[in-house]
Amino acid sequence: MANGSIGLRHQIQIGSDIVNLVGLSSNPSITPATGSSTATSSTTVYSIGHASSFTVENFDTYTAFIAQLQSELNGATLATGMTAVGEYTASTSAFSATSVTLFLND
């Protein structure tokens, strides 16, 4: 969260409450909602959107999503946005996600 290029939107919305990520004392972690990196659910989806090709890759496991994301963030590609749905625990800065969509500039 110390990145000066984080952009204008950097928040977690919980109902009508807004948590500014820049003001947190520690970086939030995002983990799959089930607590298992290999678990699947019919309502769980993780996606990577590509700006140049207008394509989206969908993954039904967090493990596959992270593996692909790590290969795509190769130093030339930037993450330009992210949206996640799930539960946030303020006391631990932990976000348990049922879906994550990450947008890349490639």
C-alpha positions as CSV (number, residue, x, y, z in Angstrom):
1,M,0.0,0.0,0.0
2,A,3.0,2.2,0.1
3,N,3.1,2.4,-3.7
4,G,2.7,6.0,-4.8
5,S,1.2,4.9,-8.1
6,I,-1.7,3.0,-6.6
7,G,-4.3,5.2,-8.3
8,L,-7.4,7.0,-7.3
9,R,-9.5,4.1,-6.1
10,H,-8.1,2.1,-3.3
11,Q,-10.9,1.1,-1.0
12,I,-12.9,-1.8,0.5
13,Q,-16.6,-1.1,0.6
14,I,-18.6,-2.9,3.4
15,G,-22.2,-1.9,3.0
16,S,-22.2,1.9,3.1
17,D,-18.8,2.0,5.0
18,I,-15.6,2.7,3.0
19,V,-12.2,1.5,4.2
20,N,-9.3,3.4,2.6
21,L,-6.5,0.9,1.9
22,V,-3.8,3.5,2.0
23,G,-4.6,4.3,5.7
24,L,-4.3,0.7,6.9
25,S,-1.4,-0.2,9.3
26,S,-0.7,-3.4,7.4
27,N,-1.2,-4.6,3.8
28,P,-4.5,-6.6,3.4
29,S,-4.2,-10.3,2.4
30,I,-6.6,-11.9,0.0
31,T,-7.3,-15.6,0.3
32,P,-9.9,-17.9,-1.1
33,A,-13.2,-17.8,0.9
34,T,-13.1,-21.6,1.6
35,G,-9.7,-21.4,3.3
36,S,-8.3,-23.9,0.8
37,S,-6.4,-22.8,-2.2
38,T,-7.6,-25.8,-4.2
39,A,-11.3,-25.8,-3.3
40,T,-13.9,-25.1,-5.8
41,S,-17.5,-23.9,-5.6
42,S,-20.2,-23.1,-8.2
43,T,-20.2,-19.5,-7.0
44,T,-16.4,-19.0,-6.9
45,V,-14.6,-17.6,-9.8
46,Y,-11.3,-15.8,-10.3
47,S,-10.6,-13.8,-13.5
48,I,-7.8,-12.0,-15.3
49,G,-8.9,-9.4,-17.8
50,H,-6.6,-8.3,-20.6
51,A,-7.0,-4.7,-21.9
52,S,-5.2,-5.1,-25.3
53,S,-7.0,-8.3,-26.4
54,F,-10.3,-7.6,-24.7
55,T,-10.2,-11.2,-23.3
56,V,-10.9,-12.6,-19.9
57,E,-9.4,-15.8,-18.4
58,N,-11.6,-17.5,-15.8
59,F,-10.3,-19.9,-13.1
60,D,-12.4,-22.1,-10.7
61,T,-9.5,-22.5,-8.3
62,Y,-7.5,-19.8,-6.5
63,T,-4.3,-21.9,-7.1
64,A,-4.7,-21.8,-10.9
65,F,-5.6,-18.1,-10.8
66,I,-2.4,-17.2,-8.8
67,A,-0.2,-19.4,-11.0
68,Q,-1.4,-17.7,-14.2
69,L,-1.2,-14.3,-12.6
70,Q,2.4,-14.9,-11.5
71,S,3.3,-15.9,-15.1
72,E,1.6,-12.9,-16.6
73,L,3.1,-10.3,-14.2
74,N,6.5,-10.6,-15.9
75,G,7.8,-7.1,-15.3
76,A,6.4,-5.6,-18.5
77,T,2.7,-6.1,-17.6
78,L,1.0,-4.0,-15.0
79,A,-2.1,-4.7,-12.9
80,T,-4.4,-1.7,-13.5
81,G,-7.4,-2.6,-11.4
82,M,-8.9,-5.2,-9.1
83,T,-12.4,-6.0,-7.8
84,A,-13.0,-8.7,-5.2
85,V,-16.2,-10.0,-3.5
86,G,-16.1,-11.6,-0.1
87,E,-15.7,-10.9,3.6
88,Y,-13.2,-8.4,5.1
89,T,-11.9,-8.8,8.7
90,A,-10.6,-5.4,9.8
91,S,-8.8,-6.7,12.9
92,T,-6.5,-8.9,10.7
93,S,-6.7,-6.9,7.4
94,A,-7.8,-10.2,5.8
95,F,-10.1,-10.4,2.8
96,S,-11.7,-13.8,2.2
97,A,-12.7,-13.7,-1.5
98,T,-15.4,-15.6,-3.4
99,S,-14.4,-13.9,-6.6
100,V,-11.5,-11.7,-7.7
101,T,-11.2,-10.0,-11.1
102,L,-7.8,-8.5,-11.9
103,F,-7.2,-6.2,-14.9
104,L,-3.9,-6.2,-16.7
105,N,-2.6,-3.6,-19.3
106,D,-1.6,-6.3,-21.8
